[in-house]
Amino acid sequence: FIDDTRHKYAAATINRSLSTLKKGLTIAWRRKLIPENYGARIMLMSVNNQREVFLDVQQVRHLASFCTTEVQAVIWAALLTGCRRGELLKIQAEDIKDDVIFIPKENSKTKKPKIVPIIPALKPWLEYFPLTISVDGVKSSFRRARIKADMEHVNFHDLRHSCASILIGLGVDLYTISKILGHSSIT
């Protein structure tokens, strides 16, 4: 399977299919449909998907200039909070308090609630929340903006990385950054 798909798909994509196969075989073995757990024999591919793209405020300003105001709000909120796109799209008016945004556990990737501080630069963008644009609308608008800004190498998730980079540059300790981003450790 790996040999047949390696030239067409990234390792992470192949691993999703392999993980499904592993799980299916493990379930079949537990139900005594097969004599041994063949899923235990399946090895996943190593994945190197670490990115080294960090944007500064000027680059984000340039990129955002090619978007509607609502998508600009999503971009700036991602940079200034470190929130993921999906977390931002689910923010409701009641989640925004005077000085923090509360991300409920059902809206976070880690399934843990998250409290994100509101810094002054973020406040003007919060008037656009809750958003009226869909995830597909944000994706397509961001894709068009990357092309127009001649920044096709940039992914939306790079805004999250850039938030961490900016916080480090401001002298914020790694523990605090990990809590803002919703990581369970500083690693």
Contacts in CASP RR format, 6 or more apart in sequence:
PFRMAT RR
TARGET T0000
AUTHOR 0000-0000-0000
METHOD contacts of the structure
MODEL  1
FIDDTRHKYAAATINRSLSTLKKGLTIAWRRKLIPENYGARIMLMSVNNQ
REVFLDVQQVRHLASFCTTEVQAVIWAALLTGCRRGELLKIQAEDIKDDV
IFIPKENSKTKKPKIVPIIPALKPWLEYFPLTISVDGVKSSFRRARIKAD
MEHVNFHDLRHSCASILIGLGVDLYTISKILGHSSIT
1 14 0 8 1.000
1 17 0 8 1.000
1 18 0 8 1.000
1 21 0 8 1.000
2 14 0 8 1.000
2 18 0 8 1.000
2 45 0 8 1.000
5 14 0 8 1.000
5 17 0 8 1.000
6 14 0 8 1.000
10 47 0 8 1.000
10 49 0 8 1.000
11 45 0 8 1.000
11 46 0 8 1.000
11 47 0 8 1.000
11 48 0 8 1.000
11 49 0 8 1.000
12 47 0 8 1.000
12 49 0 8 1.000
14 45 0 8 1.000
15 44 0 8 1.000
15 45 0 8 1.000
15 47 0 8 1.000
18 42 0 8 1.000
18 44 0 8 1.000
18 45 0 8 1.000
19 44 0 8 1.000
21 39 0 8 1.000
21 42 0 8 1.000
22 39 0 8 1.000
22 40 0 8 1.000
22 42 0 8 1.000
24 39 0 8 1.000
25 34 0 8 1.000
25 37 0 8 1.000
25 38 0 8 1.000
25 39 0 8 1.000
25 42 0 8 1.000
26 37 0 8 1.000
26 39 0 8 1.000
26 40 0 8 1.000
28 34 0 8 1.000
29 35 0 8 1.000
29 36 0 8 1.000
29 37 0 8 1.000
29 38 0 8 1.000
29 39 0 8 1.000
51 155 0 8 1.000
51 157 0 8 1.000
51 158 0 8 1.000
51 161 0 8 1.000
53 153 0 8 1.000
53 154 0 8 1.000
53 155 0 8 1.000
53 158 0 8 1.000
53 161 0 8 1.000
53 162 0 8 1.000
54 158 0 8 1.000
54 161 0 8 1.000
54 162 0 8 1.000
54 165 0 8 1.000
55 63 0 8 1.000
55 79 0 8 1.000
55 154 0 8 1.000
55 158 0 8 1.000
55 159 0 8 1.000
55 162 0 8 1.000
56 162 0 8 1.000
56 166 0 8 1.000
57 79 0 8 1.000
57 166 0 8 1.000
59 151 0 8 1.000
60 75 0 8 1.000
60 76 0 8 1.000
60 79 0 8 1.000
60 159 0 8 1.000
60 162 0 8 1.000
62 149 0 8 1.000
62 151 0 8 1.000
63 75 0 8 1.000
63 145 0 8 1.000
63 146 0 8 1.000
63 149 0 8 1.000
63 151 0 8 1.000
63 154 0 8 1.000
64 71 0 8 1.000
64 72 0 8 1.000
64 75 0 8 1.000
64 76 0 8 1.000
64 145 0 8 1.000
65 149 0 8 1.000
66 144 0 8 1.000
66 145 0 8 1.000
66 148 0 8 1.000
66 149 0 8 1.000
67 75 0 8 1.000
67 141 0 8 1.000
67 142 0 8 1.000
67 145 0 8 1.000
68 133 0 8 1.000
68 141 0 8 1.000
69 128 0 8 1.000
70 128 0 8 1.000
70 131 0 8 1.000
70 132 0 8 1.000
70 133 0 8 1.000
71 133 0 8 1.000
71 137 0 8 1.000
71 138 0 8 1.000
71 141 0 8 1.000
71 142 0 8 1.000
71 145 0 8 1.000
72 125 0 8 1.000
73 125 0 8 1.000
73 126 0 8 1.000
73 127 0 8 1.000
73 128 0 8 1.000
73 129 0 8 1.000
73 131 0 8 1.000
74 85 0 8 1.000
74 88 0 8 1.000
74 89 0 8 1.000
74 128 0 8 1.000
74 131 0 8 1.000
74 133 0 8 1.000
74 138 0 8 1.000
75 142 0 8 1.000
75 159 0 8 1.000
76 121 0 8 1.000
76 122 0 8 1.000
76 125 0 8 1.000
77 83 0 8 1.000
77 88 0 8 1.000
77 122 0 8 1.000
77 125 0 8 1.000
77 126 0 8 1.000
77 129 0 8 1.000
78 84 0 8 1.000
78 85 0 8 1.000
78 88 0 8 1.000
78 156 0 8 1.000
78 159 0 8 1.000
78 160 0 8 1.000
78 163 0 8 1.000
79 159 0 8 1.000
79 162 0 8 1.000
79 163 0 8 1.000
79 166 0 8 1.000
80 119 0 8 1.000
80 121 0 8 1.000
80 122 0 8 1.000
80 125 0 8 1.000
80 163 0 8 1.000
81 88 0 8 1.000
81 101 0 8 1.000
81 116 0 8 1.000
81 122 0 8 1.000
81 163 0 8 1.000
81 180 0 8 1.000
82 116 0 8 1.000
82 159 0 8 1.000
82 160 0 8 1.000
82 163 0 8 1.000
82 164 0 8 1.000
82 180 0 8 1.000
82 181 0 8 1.000
83 101 0 8 1.000
83 103 0 8 1.000
83 114 0 8 1.000
83 116 0 8 1.000
83 160 0 8 1.000
84 109 0 8 1.000
84 157 0 8 1.000
84 160 0 8 1.000
85 135 0 8 1.000
85 138 0 8 1.000
85 156 0 8 1.000
85 157 0 8 1.000
86 107 0 8 1.000
86 135 0 8 1.000
87 103 0 8 1.000
87 107 0 8 1.000
87 108 0 8 1.000
87 109 0 8 1.000
87 114 0 8 1.000
88 129 0 8 1.000
88 131 0 8 1.000
89 131 0 8 1.000
89 133 0 8 1.000
89 134 0 8 1.000
89 135 0 8 1.000
89 138 0 8 1.000
90 103 0 8 1.000
90 107 0 8 1.000
91 101 0 8 1.000
91 103 0 8 1.000
91 107 0 8 1.000
91 129 0 8 1.000
91 130 0 8 1.000
91 131 0 8 1.000
92 129 0 8 1.000
92 130 0 8 1.000
93 129 0 8 1.000
93 130 0 8 1.000
95 101 0 8 1.000
95 102 0 8 1.000
95 103 0 8 1.000
95 104 0 8 1.000
96 102 0 8 1.000
96 118 0 8 1.000
96 126 0 8 1.000
96 129 0 8 1.000
97 118 0 8 1.000
98 118 0 8 1.000
99 117 0 8 1.000
99 118 0 8 1.000
100 115 0 8 1.000
100 116 0 8 1.000
100 117 0 8 1.000
100 118 0 8 1.000
101 115 0 8 1.000
101 116 0 8 1.000
101 118 0 8 1.000
101 126 0 8 1.000
102 113 0 8 1.000
102 114 0 8 1.000
102 115 0 8 1.000
102 116 0 8 1.000
103 113 0 8 1.000
103 114 0 8 1.000
103 115 0 8 1.000
103 116 0 8 1.000
104 113 0 8 1.000
105 111 0 8 1.000
105 112 0 8 1.000
105 113 0 8 1.000
108 114 0 8 1.000
108 182 0 8 1.000
110 182 0 8 1.000
110 184 0 8 1.000
112 182 0 8 1.000
112 184 0 8 1.000
114 182 0 8 1.000
116 180 0 8 1.000
117 180 0 8 1.000
118 126 0 8 1.000
131 138 0 8 1.000
133 141 0 8 1.000
138 156 0 8 1.000
139 156 0 8 1.000
142 156 0 8 1.000
146 152 0 8 1.000
146 154 0 8 1.000
160 181 0 8 1.000
163 180 0 8 1.000
163 181 0 8 1.000
164 177 0 8 1.000
164 181 0 8 1.000
167 176 0 8 1.000
167 177 0 8 1.000
167 180 0 8 1.000
168 174 0 8 1.000
168 177 0 8 1.000
174 186 0 8 1.000
175 186 0 8 1.000
177 186 0 8 1.000
178 184 0 8 1.000
178 185 0 8 1.000
178 186 0 8 1.000
END
